[in-house]
Amino acid sequence: MVRQEGEIRRSPEERTSAFFQQKAGELTRQLLQGDGMVIAMEGTNKRVRIVRAQAYPEVGKRYTRIKDMNPGDLFSPAIRGGIRQSLIVTPKEVEEGEGACVRLLRANYLDNSSNTFVPEVAEEGQNFAGREGDIASYFNLQRGKRSQLKFLDDSDTLYIVSGAYDITGPGNQGISAEEANRELGRVSEGRIV
């Protein structure tokens, strides 16, 4: 990423916060700009370049859990009999609505042997291609679970930080005091995510 002269250098945390305050439509445009934004699993060589995504400024009742999530959360809903999905939570746009998100529909995958992004890759005995559910499968996003997307360096790569909500478990990444208080508030109100 090239910085313009006089441009203020922002921390990855500040960039993450600003990026995920965008509405679903604008976030979708950012994800698809140029060749597409790269999303990587922290600590691995797994990377995708987003090729197709769709904005949902308002989601239906099937996705009610989104309303209790934070912008920038990556969620794979547990829909019976449905395809695995990868949804990026965005700020709520309709006050009475359930929430808003961007649905990741298609990606190209990093081929580690050629260090290029390709439409299809075989890894660990599985083929990952253009099907929507392959993105969640590739990153092993479990149905009904959420992770966070964050900038971790000066690049434009978003990283999946999977342990961000696991306060006591192995691989704990920790969460901020604000996030912990918000989560505790949800538990005390009976809105467990």
N, C-alpha and C positions, 0 to 999 in steps of 0.2 A: 504494500500500500504506500503510495507516494503522498507525502504531506506537502501542502502548500506553504510557502514562506509566510510566517506570521500566524499560522494556524495553531490554535491552542491544543496541546497534547492532552488528551483525556485518558484516564485509566481504563482498563478493560471493564471494571465494574460500572463506571459512568457510561461507557459506550453501550454496555448491555442494558442498563436501565433506560437510556434514551431510545435505543432501538426497539425495545418491546413496549414502549408507550404509544407506538403507531397503531392506527386503526388497521383492521384486517386487510382492506384493499391496498393500502400503502405498504404494509409489511409484505404482502404477496408480490407487489411490484419490485421491492428491494430484493426479495429472495430470487426472483427470476431475471434480474438485471444482468446484462452482459451474457456470459456463458452460464450463469446461475451461481448462487451462493453455495459454498461448501459447508457441509455439516459433518463433523467427525466425532467418533466416540473417544472420549478422553482416555489416554493411556494405551490406545491401540492404533493399528494402521487402518482401521475401518473408516472410510470416508465416502460420502456421496456428494454429487453436484446436483442441485435441484433443477429439474427440467420442466416440471409442470406442478402447479399448485392452484388451489381455489380458495378465495376468501368467502367466509361465512360471517357477515356482520351480525347475524342473529342465528342462533342454533335452536333446534327443537327440543322438546321435553326429553327425548331419548338421551340427550347429552347434559342433563341437569348438573352433573358433578363439576362441569366446567365453571359454573358460577362461583364456586368456592376455591378456584385455583388462581394462581398468579400469572400475569402476563409473562410469557417466556417459558412457561411450563410446556413440556412435550408429553402428550397424553395418548395412550393407546386404549381406547374404550373397550370394555367387555360387552360386545354386542353379540347376543346369541345367534349363531348361524351366519353371522355377518363376516365380512372381510376384515382382516386386521387393518387398522388405520393408524396414521401418525398425524396428530393434531397439535398445532402450536396455539396455545391460548393467547388471545389478545385482549386488550381492554374492552369491557362491556360497552356496546354502542347503543343499545335500546334499554332504557331504565327498567322496564317491566320484563325484559327478556331474560333468557337463561344464560346468556354470555355470547362471546364471539370467538372465532378461531380461524386459522388457516389450515387447510387440509392438504397434506403433501401427497400428490398423486403419482408422480413419476420422478425417477432419479437415474443418473448414470453413476456407476460404481468405480472406485479406484481399483485398477488392475495393478497389483504390486509388482508384477514382473516387468511391465512396460512403463509404470509410473504415469499412466494416462487414465482418463475416465472413459469407461466403455458402457454401452447399454446393457450388457449382460456379463456376469462374472460367476465363476464356480469357486466356492470356498467351503472347506470343511465338509465336503460331500454334498453340498446343496448348490443349486443354481438360483441366482438372483437376477431378475430381469425387470421388464417394464411394468409388471403388475403392482398395483398400489400396496398390497399386503407385503410385498417383498422388502419394502423399506423397513417396516417394523420388524420383520423376521431377521433381516441383515444385522440390525442393531440389537436383536434379542430384546425388544421392548415387550414386556409382558402385558397381557390384556388387563385393563383396569388399573395399571400402575402409571405413575408419572415420574418424569425426570425434569431437569432444568437445562435450558440452552443458555450458554454464556460465551462471551468473548473472553479468552484467557490470555491473549497476547495482543500484539499490534496488528495482527493479520485480520482479514475479513472472514476468517473461519469461525463458525459457531461450534462449540463443543457441547456434547451431551454429557452432563454431569449426573450420573445415575444415582449416586449415594446421597444427594443433597437433602433428601427428606428422611433419611435413615439416621436418626439422632444417635442411636445406641449401637447400631449394627456394624459389622466389619466394613472396612473401607470408608468409614465415616468422613465425609467432606466437610461436615459442620454446616450450620446455618446461622444467619445473623440473628441477633437478639430480636429484631423486629419480626423476622419470619417465625421465630420460635413463639413469640407472644401471639402472633396471628394464628398459628396452629393451635396453641393452647386455648385461645378464644373460641375457635371452631369446635374443639372437643367439649368445652364447658357449655356451649350452646347446642350441643347435640348434632353439629354439622360436620361430623368426621368425614374427611375426604377419602 
